[in-house]
């Protein structure tokens, strides 16, 4: 838990939050989407293209 009068801890918490929201969230979302696309691609290599 952060102390009220600790600017160093507050700055570190803000930096961590910015890193998680600006860097990690988009990277994780991209990896999930790319992973799903890769799985679909591999599945279609074995099962063939979708039929209408």
Biopython code that builds the backbone (N, CA, C, O; Angstrom):
import numpy as np
from Bio.PDB.StructureBuilder import StructureBuilder

atoms = [
    (1, "UNK", "N", (0.839, -1.181, 0.000)),
    (1, "UNK", "CA", (0.000, 0.000, 0.000)),
    (1, "UNK", "C", (0.888, 1.250, 0.000)),
    (1, "UNK", "O", (1.912, 1.305, 0.681)),
    (2, "UNK", "N", (0.476, 2.228, -0.766)),
    (2, "UNK", "CA", (1.280, 3.439, -0.888)),
    (2, "UNK", "C", (1.036, 4.399, 0.270)),
    (2, "UNK", "O", (-0.083, 4.540, 0.765)),
    (3, "UNK", "N", (2.102, 5.044, 0.679)),
    (3, "UNK", "CA", (1.964, 6.094, 1.678)),
    (3, "UNK", "C", (1.512, 7.371, 0.981)),
    (3, "UNK", "O", (1.813, 7.572, -0.196)),
    (4, "UNK", "N", (0.800, 8.230, 1.688)),
    (4, "UNK", "CA", (0.257, 9.442, 1.081)),
    (4, "UNK", "C", (1.347, 10.428, 0.672)),
    (4, "UNK", "O", (1.207, 11.108, -0.344)),
    (5, "UNK", "N", (2.420, 10.519, 1.436)),
    (5, "UNK", "CA", (3.453, 11.517, 1.177)),
    (5, "UNK", "C", (4.721, 10.895, 0.598)),
    (5, "UNK", "O", (5.829, 11.263, 0.990)),
    (6, "UNK", "N", (4.564, 9.962, -0.326)),
    (6, "UNK", "CA", (5.719, 9.313, -0.932)),
    (6, "UNK", "C", (5.678, 9.539, -2.441)),
    (6, "UNK", "O", (5.119, 8.718, -3.168)),
    (7, "UNK", "N", (6.266, 10.649, -2.928)),
    (7, "UNK", "CA", (6.190, 10.947, -4.363)),
    (7, "UNK", "C", (6.945, 9.941, -5.225)),
    (7, "UNK", "O", (6.587, 9.740, -6.386)),
    (8, "UNK", "N", (7.975, 9.308, -4.686)),
    (8, "UNK", "CA", (8.728, 8.328, -5.467)),
    (8, "UNK", "C", (7.863, 7.110, -5.783)),
    (8, "UNK", "O", (7.852, 6.626, -6.915)),
    (9, "UNK", "N", (7.150, 6.626, -4.795)),
    (9, "UNK", "CA", (6.276, 5.474, -5.010)),
    (9, "UNK", "C", (5.132, 5.842, -5.956)),
    (9, "UNK", "O", (4.737, 5.034, -6.797)),
    (10, "UNK", "N", (4.611, 7.036, -5.822)),
    (10, "UNK", "CA", (3.520, 7.469, -6.705)),
    (10, "UNK", "C", (4.007, 7.563, -8.146)),
    (10, "UNK", "O", (3.302, 7.155, -9.069)),
    (11, "UNK", "N", (5.207, 8.097, -8.343)),
    (11, "UNK", "CA", (5.764, 8.207, -9.696)),
    (11, "UNK", "C", (6.003, 6.815, -10.289)),
    (11, "UNK", "O", (5.737, 6.579, -11.468)),
    (12, "UNK", "N", (6.502, 5.909, -9.465)),
    (12, "UNK", "CA", (6.740, 4.542, -9.936)),
    (12, "UNK", "C", (5.436, 3.841, -10.299)),
    (12, "UNK", "O", (5.369, 3.115, -11.291)),
    (13, "UNK", "N", (4.404, 4.059, -9.495)),
    (13, "UNK", "CA", (3.106, 3.468, -9.793)),
    (13, "UNK", "C", (2.539, 4.039, -11.093)),
    (13, "UNK", "O", (1.985, 3.293, -11.900)),
    (14, "UNK", "N", (2.667, 5.335, -11.306)),
    (14, "UNK", "CA", (2.185, 5.951, -12.536)),
    (14, "UNK", "C", (2.958, 5.430, -13.743)),
    (14, "UNK", "O", (2.370, 5.166, -14.792)),
    (15, "UNK", "N", (4.267, 5.283, -13.600)),
    (15, "UNK", "CA", (5.092, 4.749, -14.687)),
    (15, "UNK", "C", (4.703, 3.305, -15.013)),
    (15, "UNK", "O", (4.634, 2.927, -16.182)),
    (16, "UNK", "N", (4.453, 2.508, -13.982)),
    (16, "UNK", "CA", (4.035, 1.119, -14.196)),
    (16, "UNK", "C", (2.678, 1.061, -14.891)),
    (16, "UNK", "O", (2.483, 0.265, -15.809)),
    (17, "UNK", "N", (1.747, 1.896, -14.458)),
    (17, "UNK", "CA", (0.428, 1.934, -15.075)),
    (17, "UNK", "C", (0.529, 2.347, -16.540)),
    (17, "UNK", "O", (-0.119, 1.748, -17.398)),
    (18, "UNK", "N", (1.336, 3.366, -16.831)),
    (18, "UNK", "CA", (1.502, 3.815, -18.214)),
    (18, "UNK", "C", (2.113, 2.711, -19.067)),
    (18, "UNK", "O", (1.686, 2.503, -20.203)),
    (19, "UNK", "N", (3.100, 2.004, -18.541)),
    (19, "UNK", "CA", (3.724, 0.917, -19.293)),
    (19, "UNK", "C", (2.710, -0.184, -19.591)),
    (19, "UNK", "O", (2.657, -0.697, -20.708)),
    (20, "UNK", "N", (1.902, -0.547, -18.585)),
    (20, "UNK", "CA", (0.919, -1.605, -18.792)),
    (20, "UNK", "C", (-0.139, -1.210, -19.814)),
    (20, "UNK", "O", (-0.532, -2.028, -20.646)),
    (21, "UNK", "N", (-0.605, 0.041, -19.760)),
    (21, "UNK", "CA", (-1.684, 0.452, -20.656)),
    (21, "UNK", "C", (-1.191, 0.807, -22.055)),
    (21, "UNK", "O", (-1.879, 0.530, -23.037)),
    (22, "UNK", "N", (-0.007, 1.416, -22.160)),
    (22, "UNK", "CA", (0.478, 1.878, -23.466)),
    (22, "UNK", "C", (1.235, 0.785, -24.214)),
    (22, "UNK", "O", (1.164, 0.718, -25.441)),
    (23, "UNK", "N", (1.955, -0.070, -23.496)),
    (23, "UNK", "CA", (2.800, -1.064, -24.151)),
    (23, "UNK", "C", (2.200, -2.468, -24.050)),
    (23, "UNK", "O", (1.944, -3.115, -25.065)),
    (24, "UNK", "N", (1.983, -2.925, -22.833)),
    (24, "UNK", "CA", (1.633, -4.332, -22.648)),
    (24, "UNK", "C", (0.236, -4.698, -23.145)),
    (24, "UNK", "O", (0.064, -5.769, -23.728)),
    (25, "UNK", "N", (-0.750, -3.859, -22.937)),
    (25, "UNK", "CA", (-2.110, -4.188, -23.375)),
    (25, "UNK", "C", (-2.189, -4.333, -24.901)),
    (25, "UNK", "O", (-2.748, -5.323, -25.374)),
    (26, "UNK", "N", (-1.655, -3.391, -25.693)),
    (26, "UNK", "CA", (-1.703, -3.578, -27.142)),
    (26, "UNK", "C", (-0.870, -4.773, -27.626)),
    (26, "UNK", "O", (-1.275, -5.480, -28.549)),
    (27, "UNK", "N", (0.279, -4.992, -27.010)),
    (27, "UNK", "CA", (1.111, -6.133, -27.408)),
    (27, "UNK", "C", (0.382, -7.434, -27.110)),
    (27, "UNK", "O", (0.359, -8.336, -27.947)),
    (28, "UNK", "N", (-0.208, -7.540, -25.938)),
    (28, "UNK", "CA", (-0.935, -8.749, -25.580)),
    (28, "UNK", "C", (-2.141, -8.960, -26.499)),
    (28, "UNK", "O", (-2.402, -10.086, -26.924)),
    (29, "UNK", "N", (-2.867, -7.906, -26.804)),
    (29, "UNK", "CA", (-4.011, -8.020, -27.711)),
    (29, "UNK", "C", (-3.547, -8.479, -29.095)),
    (29, "UNK", "O", (-4.174, -9.344, -29.706)),
    (30, "UNK", "N", (-2.461, -7.906, -29.581)),
    (30, "UNK", "CA", (-1.929, -8.315, -30.888)),
    (30, "UNK", "C", (-1.484, -9.763, -30.908)),
    (30, "UNK", "O", (-1.718, -10.472, -31.887)),
    (31, "UNK", "N", (-0.844, -10.211, -29.834)),
    (31, "UNK", "CA", (-0.407, -11.604, -29.771)),
    (31, "UNK", "C", (-1.587, -12.565, -29.728)),
    (31, "UNK", "O", (-1.536, -13.636, -30.331)),
    (32, "UNK", "N", (-2.639, -12.194, -29.027)),
    (32, "UNK", "CA", (-3.830, -13.047, -28.970)),
    (32, "UNK", "C", (-4.473, -13.140, -30.348)),
    (32, "UNK", "O", (-4.849, -14.228, -30.783)),
    (33, "UNK", "N", (-4.604, -12.012, -31.035)),
    (33, "UNK", "CA", (-5.209, -12.008, -32.369)),
    (33, "UNK", "C", (-4.341, -12.778, -33.359)),
    (33, "UNK", "O", (-4.856, -13.559, -34.159)),
    (34, "UNK", "N", (-3.027, -12.564, -33.309)),
    (34, "UNK", "CA", (-2.119, -13.281, -34.204)),
    (34, "UNK", "C", (-2.144, -14.778, -33.909)),
    (34, "UNK", "O", (-2.121, -15.591, -34.833)),
    (35, "UNK", "N", (-2.190, -15.146, -32.643)),
    (35, "UNK", "CA", (-2.251, -16.561, -32.277)),
    (35, "UNK", "C", (-3.521, -17.220, -32.780)),
    (35, "UNK", "O", (-3.484, -18.348, -33.272)),
    (36, "UNK", "N", (-4.642, -16.528, -32.661)),
    (36, "UNK", "CA", (-5.905, -17.068, -33.165)),
    (36, "UNK", "C", (-5.849, -17.224, -34.690)),
    (36, "UNK", "O", (-6.276, -18.246, -35.227)),
    (37, "UNK", "N", (-5.327, -16.220, -35.378)),
    (37, "UNK", "CA", (-5.192, -16.314, -36.827)),
    (37, "UNK", "C", (-4.286, -17.468, -37.234)),
    (37, "UNK", "O", (-4.567, -18.166, -38.208)),
    (38, "UNK", "N", (-3.204, -17.669, -36.495)),
    (38, "UNK", "CA", (-2.300, -18.773, -36.780)),
    (38, "UNK", "C", (-3.005, -20.112, -36.585)),
    (38, "UNK", "O", (-2.842, -21.022, -37.398)),
    (39, "UNK", "N", (-3.793, -20.239, -35.506)),
    (39, "UNK", "CA", (-4.528, -21.486, -35.281)),
    (39, "UNK", "C", (-5.529, -21.763, -36.396)),
    (39, "UNK", "O", (-5.655, -22.902, -36.845)),
    (40, "UNK", "N", (-6.235, -20.741, -36.843)),
    (40, "UNK", "CA", (-7.193, -20.912, -37.932)),
    (40, "UNK", "C", (-6.467, -21.313, -39.210)),
    (40, "UNK", "O", (-6.942, -22.175, -39.950)),
    (41, "UNK", "N", (-5.325, -20.696, -39.471)),
    (41, "UNK", "CA", (-4.532, -21.017, -40.663)),
    (41, "UNK", "C", (-4.070, -22.475, -40.632)),
    (41, "UNK", "O", (-4.190, -23.186, -41.630)),
    (42, "UNK", "N", (-3.546, -22.916, -39.496)),
    (42, "UNK", "CA", (-3.105, -24.304, -39.366)),
    (42, "UNK", "C", (-4.287, -25.257, -39.510)),
    (42, "UNK", "O", (-4.184, -26.284, -40.181)),
    (43, "UNK", "N", (-5.417, -24.914, -38.874)),
    (43, "UNK", "CA", (-6.611, -25.759, -38.989)),
    (43, "UNK", "C", (-7.044, -25.891, -40.448)),
    (43, "UNK", "O", (-7.391, -26.985, -40.892)),
    (44, "UNK", "N", (-7.027, -24.786, -41.195)),
    (44, "UNK", "CA", (-7.468, -24.835, -42.583)),
    (44, "UNK", "C", (-6.474, -25.576, -43.476)),
    (44, "UNK", "O", (-6.852, -26.072, -44.537)),
    (45, "UNK", "N", (-5.218, -25.658, -43.063)),
    (45, "UNK", "CA", (-4.267, -26.458, -43.834)),
    (45, "UNK", "C", (-4.662, -27.926, -43.801)),
    (45, "UNK", "O", (-4.470, -28.639, -44.786)),
    (46, "UNK", "N", (-5.210, -28.388, -42.682)),
    (46, "UNK", "CA", (-5.584, -29.795, -42.549)),
    (46, "UNK", "C", (-7.033, -30.053, -42.925)),
    (46, "UNK", "O", (-7.328, -31.090, -43.519)),
    (47, "UNK", "N", (-7.937, -29.157, -42.605)),
    (47, "UNK", "CA", (-9.371, -29.378, -42.822)),
    (47, "UNK", "C", (-9.854, -28.814, -44.152)),
    (47, "UNK", "O", (-10.961, -29.132, -44.587)),
    (48, "UNK", "N", (-9.057, -27.992, -44.798)),
    (48, "UNK", "CA", (-9.484, -27.382, -46.050)),
    (48, "UNK", "C", (-10.195, -26.067, -45.787)),
    (48, "UNK", "O", (-10.482, -25.724, -44.640)),
    (49, "UNK", "N", (-10.479, -25.331, -46.859)),
    (49, "UNK", "CA", (-11.138, -24.031, -46.704)),
    (49, "UNK", "C", (-12.591, -24.198, -46.263)),
    (49, "UNK", "O", (-13.171, -25.269, -46.436)),
    (50, "UNK", "N", (-13.168, -23.167, -45.705)),
    (50, "UNK", "CA", (-14.582, -23.261, -45.297)),
    (50, "UNK", "C", (-15.491, -23.384, -46.527)),
    (50, "UNK", "O", (-15.211, -22.822, -47.586)),
    (51, "UNK", "N", (-16.566, -24.121, -46.360)),
    (51, "UNK", "CA", (-17.518, -24.313, -47.457)),
    (51, "UNK", "C", (-18.744, -23.449, -47.212)),
    (51, "UNK", "O", (-19.221, -23.328, -46.084)),
    (52, "UNK", "N", (-19.240, -22.860, -48.271)),
    (52, "UNK", "CA", (-20.404, -21.976, -48.145)),
    (52, "UNK", "C", (-21.693, -22.729, -48.235)),
    (52, "UNK", "O", (-22.765, -22.130, -48.148)),
]
sb = StructureBuilder()
sb.init_structure("model")
sb.init_model(0)
sb.init_chain("A")
sb.init_seg("    ")
for serial, (resi, resn, name, xyz) in enumerate(atoms, 1):
    if name == "N":
        sb.init_residue(resn, " ", resi, " ")
    sb.init_atom(name, np.array(xyz, "f"), 0.0, 1.0, " ", f" {name:<3s}", serial, name[0])
structure = sb.get_structure()
